Amino acid sequence: MKRPSTPRNGFSLFAQLWLAALLAVTTYAAQASSSPRIGSETADVLSLGGAVTEIVVALDQGHRLLGRDSTSSYPPSVRDLPDVGYVRALSPEGVLSVGPALILSEEGAGPPEAIEVIRAADVDFVTVPDGATVEGILRKIAVVGDALGVPQRAADLAREVEHDLRRATADADRPETEKKRVMFVISTEGGKINASGTGTAADALIRLSGGINAVTGYQGYKQITDEAVGLDAPDVILMMDRDGDHAIADDTLFSMPSIKLTPAAQSRAVIRMDGLLMLGFGPRTAEAIERLNAALYGDGA
């Protein structure tokens, strides 16, 4: 196989891209060094991650946002901010182009080499730990509040959110024999089911809402066989509410060979919810629990 040619100046393509990134860091670091720092009343923060952005706004610090990533879509006002790209496919140039003094990033942002370059710039970079539990949400709020210099407001918000979560989970509690088996389907690309196993935000939300995750044979999100879907026998299919190419109509969903013999198909039971509301595990998670519980059991919402 013919090897790719090396440019005549002796640098590989990777080396050239890395050099360009470093030059970008130098330029944007100079800008950031003169930017407002933590505690400023002016815009100086870039938020990466939908739940992180929601927390910033819930802490009454939305005026400090310079930009956001593409998963940050709530509240609607943040959509007017510059979009620096998908949180797991960032470029140093895009992130640093808005000139932030502080970057608040959800855990798992990437790719790792891009984060390494960003961290090398003269910008405060705070990673907000993930956590699909009540305690995990409260920890996110505390970390963001400390980074923004508003710990008391964060403590107040944490109390409000904890109260709402405790109430929502208590209302969703029911006997094991009454719980419905729920399969969260993240995609049906190519006619194959990609579903959530254990250890995911979807798994946590299903359990907190009074359901049973129908898929327990693996962790994370994986493509599963038609036979496995049938054996898992979900009573309800849970999906993100999507438009365009990622959407699938009910008739198409329930006619798929893997789905059509399940209890969910027999009763045409599918629930669609906003993806960030469901999986973000931020300040609105109590609302997500209440909505899913009501949709599963017809308890009023």
C-alpha positions as CSV (number, residue, x, y, z in Angstrom):
1,M,0.0,0.0,0.0
2,K,1.3,3.4,-0.9
3,R,2.3,5.5,2.1
4,P,1.1,9.1,2.3
5,S,3.7,11.5,1.2
6,T,5.4,13.8,3.6
7,P,5.2,17.6,2.8
8,R,8.4,19.0,1.3
9,N,9.0,21.1,4.4
10,G,9.6,17.9,6.4
11,F,6.6,18.3,8.7
12,S,3.9,15.6,8.9
13,L,0.3,16.7,8.6
14,F,-0.2,15.9,12.3
15,A,2.8,18.1,13.2
16,Q,1.5,21.0,11.2
17,L,-2.0,20.7,12.8
18,W,-0.4,20.6,16.2
19,L,1.7,23.6,15.5
20,A,-1.3,25.5,14.3
21,A,-3.1,24.6,17.5
22,L,-0.2,25.8,19.6
23,L,-0.1,29.1,17.7
24,A,-3.8,29.5,18.3
25,V,-3.3,28.9,22.0
26,T,-0.6,31.7,22.1
27,T,-3.0,34.1,20.4
28,Y,-6.0,33.4,22.5
29,A,-4.0,33.1,25.7
30,A,-2.9,36.7,25.2
31,Q,-6.6,37.7,24.8
32,A,-7.7,35.7,27.8
33,S,-5.0,37.2,30.1
34,S,-6.6,40.6,29.8
35,S,-10.2,39.2,30.1
36,P,-12.2,39.5,33.3
37,R,-11.5,36.8,35.9
38,I,-13.7,34.8,38.3
39,G,-16.3,37.0,40.0
40,S,-16.7,39.4,37.1
41,E,-20.0,41.0,36.3
42,T,-19.3,40.9,32.6
43,A,-19.3,38.0,30.1
44,D,-16.2,35.8,30.7
45,V,-17.4,32.2,30.9
46,L,-17.7,29.4,28.3
47,S,-19.9,26.5,29.3
48,L,-19.5,23.1,27.8
49,G,-22.3,20.6,28.5
50,G,-26.0,21.2,28.6
51,A,-26.5,20.6,32.4
52,V,-23.5,22.8,33.2
53,T,-25.1,25.6,31.2
54,E,-28.4,25.1,32.9
55,I,-26.7,25.4,36.3
56,V,-24.9,28.6,35.3
57,V,-28.2,30.2,34.4
58,A,-30.0,28.8,37.5
59,L,-27.3,30.4,39.6
60,D,-28.3,33.8,38.0
61,Q,-25.0,33.9,36.2
62,G,-26.3,33.7,32.7
63,H,-25.1,37.2,31.9
64,R,-21.5,35.9,32.2
65,L,-21.8,33.4,29.3
66,L,-19.7,34.2,26.3
67,G,-20.5,30.9,24.5
68,R,-21.8,27.4,24.8
69,D,-21.5,24.0,23.2
70,S,-24.1,22.4,20.9
71,T,-25.7,20.3,23.6
72,S,-26.5,23.5,25.6
73,S,-30.1,24.3,24.4
74,Y,-31.9,25.3,27.6
75,P,-33.0,27.8,28.6
76,P,-33.8,29.0,25.0
77,S,-32.0,32.2,25.6
78,V,-28.6,30.5,25.5
79,R,-29.2,29.4,21.9
80,D,-28.3,33.0,20.8
81,L,-24.8,32.5,22.2
82,P,-21.9,31.5,19.9
83,D,-21.8,27.6,19.5
84,V,-18.2,26.3,19.8
85,G,-19.1,22.7,18.7
86,Y,-20.1,19.4,20.1
87,V,-18.8,18.8,23.6
88,R,-17.0,15.5,22.7
89,A,-15.6,16.8,19.4
90,L,-14.2,20.2,20.3
91,S,-11.4,22.0,18.5
92,P,-9.0,24.3,20.5
93,E,-9.4,27.1,18.0
94,G,-13.2,27.0,18.3
95,V,-13.2,26.9,22.1
96,L,-10.6,29.7,22.5
97,S,-12.0,31.9,19.8
98,V,-14.6,33.4,22.2
99,G,-11.8,34.5,24.6
100,P,-13.0,33.0,27.8
101,A,-11.4,33.7,31.2
102,L,-13.1,30.6,32.7
103,I,-14.2,27.4,31.0
104,L,-16.7,25.2,32.8
105,S,-16.8,21.7,31.2
106,E,-18.7,18.6,31.9
107,E,-16.7,15.5,32.6
108,G,-15.9,13.6,29.4
109,A,-15.4,16.6,27.1
110,G,-13.0,15.9,24.3
111,P,-11.2,14.7,22.4
112,P,-8.4,14.4,25.0
113,E,-5.7,16.0,22.7
114,A,-8.0,19.1,22.2
115,I,-8.6,19.4,25.9
116,E,-4.8,19.2,26.5
117,V,-4.2,22.1,24.2
118,I,-7.0,24.2,25.7
119,R,-5.6,23.5,29.2
120,A,-2.3,24.8,28.1
121,A,-3.8,28.3,27.4
122,D,-4.0,30.9,30.1
123,V,-7.6,30.1,30.9
124,D,-9.1,28.7,34.1
125,F,-10.5,25.3,33.2
126,V,-12.9,23.6,35.7
127,T,-14.2,20.0,35.1
128,V,-17.7,19.5,36.5
129,P,-18.0,15.8,37.7
130,D,-20.6,13.6,36.1
131,G,-23.2,11.9,38.3
132,A,-26.6,10.5,37.5
133,T,-27.8,10.5,41.1
134,V,-29.4,13.1,43.5
135,E,-26.0,13.5,45.1
136,G,-24.3,13.9,41.7
137,I,-26.6,16.7,40.7
138,L,-25.9,18.5,44.0
139,R,-22.2,18.1,43.5
140,K,-22.4,19.6,40.1
141,I,-24.2,22.7,41.5
142,A,-21.6,23.1,44.2
143,V,-18.6,22.9,41.8
144,V,-20.1,25.4,39.3
145,G,-21.1,27.7,42.2
146,D,-17.6,27.7,43.6
147,A,-16.0,28.3,40.2
148,L,-18.3,31.2,39.6
149,G,-17.6,32.7,43.0
150,V,-21.3,32.3,44.2
151,P,-21.1,29.5,46.7
152,Q,-24.1,30.8,48.8
153,R,-26.3,31.0,45.8
154,A,-25.2,27.5,44.9
155,A,-26.1,26.2,48.4
156,D,-29.5,27.8,48.1
157,L,-30.1,26.2,44.7
158,A,-28.9,22.8,45.9
159,R,-31.5,22.9,48.7
160,E,-34.3,23.8,46.3
161,V,-33.2,21.1,43.8
162,E,-32.8,18.4,46.5
163,H,-36.2,19.1,47.9
164,D,-37.8,18.8,44.4
165,L,-35.8,15.6,43.7
166,R,-36.8,13.9,47.0
167,R,-40.4,14.7,46.4
168,A,-40.3,13.5,42.8
169,T,-38.7,10.2,43.6
170,A,-41.0,9.6,46.6
171,D,-44.0,10.1,44.4
172,A,-42.6,7.7,41.8
173,D,-42.1,4.9,44.3
174,R,-44.3,1.9,43.8
175,P,-44.4,-1.9,44.5
176,E,-41.9,-3.9,42.4
177,T,-44.8,-6.0,40.9
178,E,-46.4,-2.9,39.5
179,K,-43.3,-1.5,37.8
180,K,-43.1,-1.4,34.0
181,R,-40.2,-2.6,32.0
182,V,-38.7,0.3,30.0
183,M,-36.2,0.1,27.1
184,F,-34.4,3.3,26.3
185,V,-33.6,3.3,22.6
186,I,-31.0,5.9,21.6
187,S,-31.1,5.1,17.9
188,T,-32.6,2.8,15.2
189,E,-30.0,3.5,12.5
190,G,-29.8,0.8,9.9
191,G,-32.8,-1.0,11.3
192,K,-30.8,-2.0,14.4
193,I,-31.7,-1.1,18.0
194,N,-29.1,0.7,20.1
195,A,-30.3,0.6,23.6
196,S,-29.2,1.6,27.1
197,G,-28.0,-1.1,29.5
198,T,-27.0,-0.3,33.1
199,G,-24.8,2.5,34.4
200,T,-26.2,5.2,32.1
201,A,-28.2,8.4,32.7
202,A,-31.2,6.7,31.0
203,D,-30.9,3.7,33.3
204,A,-30.9,6.0,36.3
205,L,-33.8,8.1,35.1
206,I,-35.9,5.0,34.5
207,R,-35.3,3.7,38.0
208,L,-35.8,7.0,39.7
209,S,-39.1,7.4,37.8
210,G,-40.5,4.1,39.1
211,G,-39.7,1.8,36.2
212,I,-37.4,-1.1,35.5
213,N,-34.7,-1.0,32.9
214,A,-35.6,-3.9,30.6
215,V,-31.9,-4.2,29.5
216,T,-29.6,-5.5,32.2
217,G,-27.2,-7.7,30.3
218,Y,-24.5,-5.1,29.7
219,Q,-23.4,-1.6,30.7
220,G,-23.6,1.5,28.6
221,Y,-25.2,1.9,25.2
222,K,-24.9,-0.9,22.7
223,Q,-26.5,-2.3,19.5
224,I,-28.5,-5.4,20.4
225,T,-29.9,-8.3,18.4
226,D,-33.5,-8.7,17.5
227,E,-33.6,-11.8,19.7
228,A,-32.3,-9.9,22.7
229,V,-34.9,-7.2,22.3
230,G,-37.6,-9.9,22.3
231,L,-36.2,-11.6,25.4
232,D,-36.0,-8.3,27.3
233,A,-39.7,-7.8,26.6
234,P,-40.1,-4.1,27.2
235,D,-43.6,-2.8,28.2
236,V,-42.6,0.7,27.0
237,I,-40.1,2.1,24.6
238,L,-38.5,5.4,25.7
239,M,-36.8,7.6,23.2
240,M,-35.5,11.2,22.7
241,D,-37.9,13.5,20.9
242,R,-36.1,14.2,17.7
243,D,-36.7,15.9,14.4
244,G,-35.3,15.3,10.9
245,D,-33.2,12.3,9.9
246,H,-32.9,11.0,13.5
247,A,-36.7,10.8,14.0
248,I,-38.7,7.6,13.6
249,A,-42.5,7.4,13.3
250,D,-44.5,5.2,15.6
251,D,-45.7,3.0,12.7
252,T,-42.1,2.4,11.6
253,L,-40.8,1.7,15.1
254,F,-43.5,-0.8,15.9
255,S,-43.1,-2.6,12.6
256,M,-39.4,-3.3,13.1
257,P,-38.8,-7.0,13.5
258,S,-37.0,-6.6,16.8
259,I,-39.9,-4.5,18.3
260,K,-43.1,-5.8,16.8
261,L,-43.5,-8.9,19.0
262,T,-42.8,-7.0,22.3
263,P,-45.5,-6.0,24.8
264,A,-44.6,-2.4,24.0
265,A,-45.6,-3.0,20.3
266,Q,-48.8,-4.7,21.2
267,S,-50.0,-1.7,23.2
268,R,-48.1,0.8,21.0
269,A,-46.4,2.2,24.1
270,V,-43.7,4.7,23.3
271,I,-42.7,7.8,25.3
272,R,-40.7,10.6,23.7
273,M,-39.0,13.3,25.8
274,D,-36.4,16.0,25.3
275,G,-33.0,14.5,25.4
276,L,-31.3,17.2,27.7
277,L,-34.2,17.1,30.1
278,M,-34.0,13.3,30.3
279,L,-30.3,12.7,30.4
280,G,-28.7,16.0,31.6
281,F,-29.1,15.4,35.3
282,G,-29.2,19.0,36.1
283,P,-31.6,21.4,37.9
284,R,-34.6,20.1,35.9
285,T,-34.2,16.4,36.7
286,A,-37.1,16.4,39.2
287,E,-39.3,17.6,36.3
288,A,-38.0,14.7,34.1
289,I,-38.8,12.2,36.8
290,E,-42.3,13.5,37.3
291,R,-43.0,13.6,33.5
292,L,-41.7,10.0,32.9
293,N,-43.6,8.6,35.9
294,A,-46.8,10.2,34.8
295,A,-46.3,9.0,31.2
296,L,-45.6,5.4,32.5
297,Y,-48.4,5.2,34.9
298,G,-51.0,7.8,33.9
299,D,-50.6,9.7,37.2
300,G,-51.8,13.0,35.8
301,A,-49.2,15.0,33.9
